Amino acid sequence: MSLGIMKKLLLAILATTALAACSDHTIDATPNVAIEFGDLKTRAAINNADEILQFGVYAQMNLAGDNDTSVDGNGNPLNTTFIDLLSNEKISRVDAASPWTYTNTRYWVDDRTFRFFAYCPYLENGSKSEQIGLWKIEPTSISDKDGYALSFTTPDAADADFITAFEPVVTVTNQENYPTVDFKFEHELTKVSLKIWRDGAKNKNDKMYLKSVEFTGVKKSGIFYTSIFNDVEDNWTYGTETMQLSRTYATTVELGAGTIGENSTIQGSGTVAPFSELILIPQTLSGSKISIVYEHLRSGATDRETKKIDIQLPPATTWRAGQNIVYNVLLSDVKDITLYYIQTTISAWGTPQTGGTVIIK
């Protein structure tokens, strides 16, 4: 089947730019059936769709049905040739009760494969669609494939989430009902927390008071690369800037007692969490350090001793997207030799939660 008899795609503004590369072809759309976007499903820290006020969307469509063997003038199969329909389109609303709006309405075409990619928060300039180097899963190598590059910089408070979603949609010949595009977002960052105890065994009758904590040596910014293809995996390149997160208590906070229990886990009560659920870029640690300043009041003493300890986080440890990592630190002080025990737990962020419905008209 030649492109001359293929259906013409109706775009909101005639799409002369989007179809410039295919200007010698006509593509008819199903009249007045706009592409709409439906359910958003997320996992904390963005808890549900009501929290999302804007996100970016890319969309592509192939030029022939999956079973169509037509080729273009250069012999390229049309069913594997995709054109851009939306390029970093901003979908936005004023608040959760307001309707979603976007500028360049697009319409469904029968017997086509559509590829949708969404991300949040929206980037005016820091995202692009291109042939990018992605790590192939097997064998391990770099492969240039169509994908997306998104810039991300962690805010100083390390409290911003970064989520993405892919959604393919296939239409059939003479389709009667058209779907909404439902996105299930996945987290691309790592959640990190720090909890601190006094060693309740070695310093059973002592007291310890936390003064300040500093967390350094964590990469602050990077470019995230992703693709819809299953034989490649997401990867990051990083900027040179590192983060310095700190917490100083105006009034010292007493540490609860903890002990090392089964499976080397720390058990106890009264833990202090100076950093709770930081949201950071996935990375392999190198030179990352936690510095703790605390006061130690020995049993029977009246004066507190001020101590500082630097804890090097295990090098070559890799934080991965969607992980919830908790560093548990047990402080002890025996015969003026300061010691610590650090235990790490890793889990998923939680079960998926369904948010509200997003309809874009």
N, C-alpha and C positions, 0 to 999 in steps of 0.2 A: 504494500500500500504506500503511495507517495504522500509526501507531506502536504501536497496541494489539496488533497481531499480530507486532511485531518481537521478536526474541529478547532475553531479559532477561540482562543482564551480571551474572555472579556475582562479587562482590568479597569480599575476605577478611573484611571487617567490614560487609557488606551495602551499603556505599557510599552510605548515605543522604545523606551530605554531598556527595560528588562528583556525585551525580545530582539534587541538590535542585532545580536549575533545570529538570529534566526529570521531576519526580516524578509526572506524570500519564501517563508512558510506561513500558512494560515492555520489557526487552531481555534475551533469553535468551543465555547463553554456551554455548560448547561445553564440556560437563562436564569438569572436572578437568584441562584443558589450560592450564597456567599459562604466562604470558609469561616466557621465559628470555632471558638475555643471553649472547652468545657471544664471538667473537674481538674482541680489542682490537688495533688496529694503531696504532703511534705512530712518531714520528721524534724523535731526540735533541733536547733534553737528556733528556727521559724516554725511555729507550732501548727499553724493552719493558714489557709488561703486568705483569711481576713487580714492577715498582717502584710500581705503583698499588695502594694499600691502601684507598682510598675515592674515590668520585666521585658526582656528583649526576645525577639523571635526571628529566626531565619527559616525560610521555606524553599524547597526545590520540588520540581516535577519533571518526570521523564517525558520523552516526546513520542512514545508509543507504548501500547500495552505490553505486559510481560511476555506474552506469547507471540507478539508481532515480530517478524524477522526482517522488517524493513531496515534499510541502511541509508545514510545520507550520501552526498556526492563524493565523499572521501572514503566510503566503505565502512563508516562507524555505525554500529547498531543503534537505532533510535531508542530502543527500550532501555539502554544503559546510558543514554545521553540525557543529562539533567540540566534544566535551566533554572535560574533564580527567580522566585516569585516575591519573596520578602527578604530584605537584607537589613538586619539589625533594626527591625521595626519595633518602635516603642509602644507597648500596650500599657495604658495607664488609666487611673481613676482617682477621684479626689479623696474618697474614703471608701470603707467597706460597703457602704450602702449605695454608693454611686455606680452608674453603669461604666463598663469598660469602653474605651474609645481607642481607635487607631486610625491612621490617615489613609493608607493605600489598600483599600478593600480588594480582596482576591476571591476568585470563584472556582468551584469544583469543576473538574473535567472528568467525564466517564472513561473507564478503562485506563487508568493511570496509577502510577506509584508516586506518592507525595512523601517527602521527608521534612519533618519539622524538628527544629532544635530551639530550645528555650533556655534562658538563664536569668538569674536574679542575684544581685541588684543590677539594674540597667546601666550600661556604660555608653556614654555618648560617643566616645572615640576609641576606647580601649578594647574593642573587639573587632574581629575580622574573620572572613571566610576565605580560605586559601589552601593551596597545596602545602602541607606542612610535614615536617619530619616527625613521625610517630614510631614508638617502639613496637615492633612486631612481637607478639607473644611467643611464637614458635616458628622458625628459629629466632633467636634474639638478634635483632638488627634494626636499622632505621629504614622506614619505608615512607616515601612521599605519597600521601593520599589526601583526598579532599577532607578537610576538617575545619576546626574553629580554634582561634587563638584568643584568649581572654586575659586581660591584665587585671591583677588584683593586688591591692596594697592594704595590709592589715592596719586598721586605725589604732591609735595609741592605747585605747582601752581594750583592744582585742575582743570586741563584742559584735562584730559584723559577720553574718552568715554569707555563704556563697554557694548557690545551688544551681544544678543544671538538669535538663531532661531531654531525651530524644523520643520522638513518636512517629513511626511510619503509619501511613494510611493508604490503603489500596482501594480504588473504586472499580466497579465492574461496568460492563456494557449495559446501557438502559437502566442504570441504577435508579431505584424509586425513592429511597431515603438516604440522606447524607448525614454523616456523623458529625459530632463536635470533636475537636481535637483535645483529648484528655492527657494532661501532662502529669507524670509522677516524678517529682523532683528528687534528686539525690544530693547529699552533702558532698562537697569537694574539699572541705577543710577538716581539721582535727580538733576535737574538744579536749582541753588539757586542764587538770585541776591539781592543786597541791594541798595536802593535809599534814599537819604536824602534831606530834604527841611528845610527852615526856616519857622516858622509859620507866614503866611502873614496876619493873623487877629490879633493875640496877640502882634506881634512884627512888625507891619506894616511899621514903619519908621526906624527900626533898620537894621543892617547888621550883618550877621554871616559868618564866614570863616572856612572851614574845614581844620584841620591840620593832623589828623591821625585817622585811624579806625583799630580796632583789633576784630577778630572773633574767639572765642575759644570754646572748649567743644564739638567738633564734632568728631565722630569716624573716624579714618583714614584708617583702614584695616578690612578685614573680609573674610569669606568664603561664597560664594553664592551656594545654593543648588537648583537644579531644576530637573524636571522630565517631561516626555511626557504624563504622566497620568493626566486625567482631574479632578480626585477626590482629588488631592493634590495641594497645592500652594507653590510657591517659598518662601524660607526663608533664613535668614542670621544668622551666628554667627560672633561675633566681636572680634577683638584684643583689647588690653588694651590701645594702644596709641591713643591720640587725636590730632587733628590738631590745629595749631595756625596760622591763616591767618592774615596778617597785610598789611596796605597800609599807607605810610607816604608821604605827599606832600612837596616837596622842597620849593614850594611857595604855600601859602594857597590859597584855591579855594573858591570863594564866593558862598554861597548857594542861590538858587532861592527861591521865595516865593510860598508857597502852602497853600491851605485851605481845610478843610474837607467839602466835597460836599455830594451829594445824596448817599445813601447806605453806608455812612461812608468812602467813598473813597477819596483819596487825589487828588486835582486838582491844577494844576499850571504849571509853566515853570521853566527852569533853574535848574532842579534837578541834583545832583551830585551822580554818581554811583561808589563808591569805589570798589565794588565787582560786576562784571557783569558776569552772567552765570558761576558761579562755578559749577563743576560737582562733586557731593558728593554721598557717599554711603547712600541708604535709611536707616532710623533709627528713633527710637522714642527719641525725645530730652529729655535730662536730664542735667541740669547745663550748657546749651549752652548760651553764652553771647556775646553781641556786645558792645564794649567800644568805645566811640566817644570823641575825643578831638577837640574842636573848639574854635574860638575867637569870642567874641560878642562885637560889636561896637554899643552902645546905641545912639539913636537919640540925636544929639546935643553934644555928647561927642567926645573927640579927642583920647582917649586911649582905646585900646581893652582889654577886660577881657578874660583870658583863662579859659575855663570850661571843665570839663570831666564828662561824664555821662555813667553809665553802664546800659545796657538794657538787662534784662533777657528774652530770648525768651520763649514763652509760653511752660511750661513743658507738657510732655505727648502728645505733638504734633508729629504726625508720618509723616515723609517724605516717599513718595511712589515712586516706579520706574516709570519713564516716566513723572513725574510731573515737571512743571515749577513753582517754588515758588519765589515770589518777596516780600521782606520785605520793606515796605515804612515807613520811619521815619520822623515825623514832629517835629522839635525842637522848644521849646518856652521857654521864660525866663521872668517871671513877678515878680516884687518885690523881686529879688534875689532868687527866688525859681525856680530851674530848673525843667522843666516838659518836657514830650514828649508824642507823640501819635504814636502808631505803628499799621499799618494796613497790613494784609497779603493777597495776591492774589495767587490763585492756578489755573493752567490751564495745558492742555496737551502741549507737546513740539511742536506740529505742525502736519501738514498733511503729510502722507507718500510721499516720493520722490523716483522716480525710478532711479536707477543708471545704470551703464553699464552692459554689459553681461559678465559673467565669464564662460569660457569653459575650462575644465580641461581635457587634453588628455594624 
